[in-house]
Amino acid sequence: MNIPTLIVLAIVAAVFIGIIVKTIVDKKKGKSSCSCGCSCSGCSMSEICHQPKQ
């Protein structure tokens, strides 16, 4: 592999890792993973996303 390919690979990997880290941090803060900005009350999956804390 040449240098430009490695640079592009590193950039793509950094973006991918950043997305995963942000998702984990948001989940720990209790934020929704829904990007539509709507209320979760009408969502059929809300009981899975927002399980009661034990």
C-alpha positions as CSV (number, residue, x, y, z in Angstrom):
1,M,0.0,0.0,0.0
2,N,1.2,3.4,-0.8
3,I,1.3,6.5,1.4
4,P,-1.9,8.3,0.1
5,T,-3.9,5.1,0.6
6,L,-2.7,4.8,4.2
7,I,-3.6,8.5,4.8
8,V,-7.1,8.0,3.5
9,L,-7.5,4.8,5.5
10,A,-6.4,6.6,8.7
11,I,-8.9,9.4,8.1
12,V,-11.8,7.0,7.5
13,A,-10.8,5.0,10.6
14,A,-10.6,8.1,12.7
15,V,-14.1,9.2,11.6
16,F,-15.5,5.8,12.3
17,I,-13.9,5.6,15.7
18,G,-15.2,9.1,16.5
19,I,-18.7,8.2,15.6
20,I,-18.6,5.1,17.8
21,V,-17.1,7.1,20.8
22,K,-19.7,9.8,20.4
23,T,-22.5,7.2,20.3
24,I,-21.2,5.6,23.5
25,V,-20.8,8.9,25.3
26,D,-24.3,10.0,24.3
27,K,-25.8,6.7,25.4
28,K,-24.1,7.0,28.8
29,K,-25.5,10.5,29.2
30,G,-29.0,9.2,28.5
31,K,-29.4,10.9,25.1
32,S,-31.4,9.4,22.4
33,S,-29.8,7.8,19.4
34,C,-32.6,9.0,17.3
35,S,-31.4,11.7,14.9
36,C,-34.9,12.9,13.8
37,G,-35.2,15.2,16.8
38,C,-38.7,13.9,17.5
39,S,-40.2,12.7,20.8
40,C,-39.6,9.0,21.5
41,S,-43.1,8.6,22.9
42,G,-44.4,7.6,19.4
43,C,-41.6,5.3,18.6
44,S,-42.2,1.6,18.6
45,M,-38.7,0.9,19.8
46,S,-38.8,3.4,22.8
47,E,-39.0,0.7,25.4
48,I,-35.8,-0.8,24.1
49,C,-33.9,2.5,23.9
50,H,-35.0,3.8,27.2
51,Q,-35.1,0.9,29.6
52,P,-35.7,1.7,33.3
53,K,-32.5,2.1,35.3
54,Q,-31.8,-0.7,37.7
